[in-house]
Amino acid sequence: MLMAHPAVLPGLVDRYWALSVLDAAGDASPVRREIRDVEHALCVATGTTDVHAALIAARHRLPGAGALDDSVLAPR
């Protein structure tokens, strides 16, 4: 599987969160389309099919992430 260069992921994650804030503020139409584009890019870059899984995968691939840090996935 192709993996995104680590330099690409922080920008995609930051863009996703910034757009999410704008979407919550009510500017839905053009922002929503861009969010879908960023979600798709994150999924392709991480080899996932769901944006939530893509964000988790990106988090684990970002610089400074612990290789064994599965706290997001741990059962409660």
Helices and strands as residue ranges (DSSP letters): H 8-24, H 28-46, H 51-61
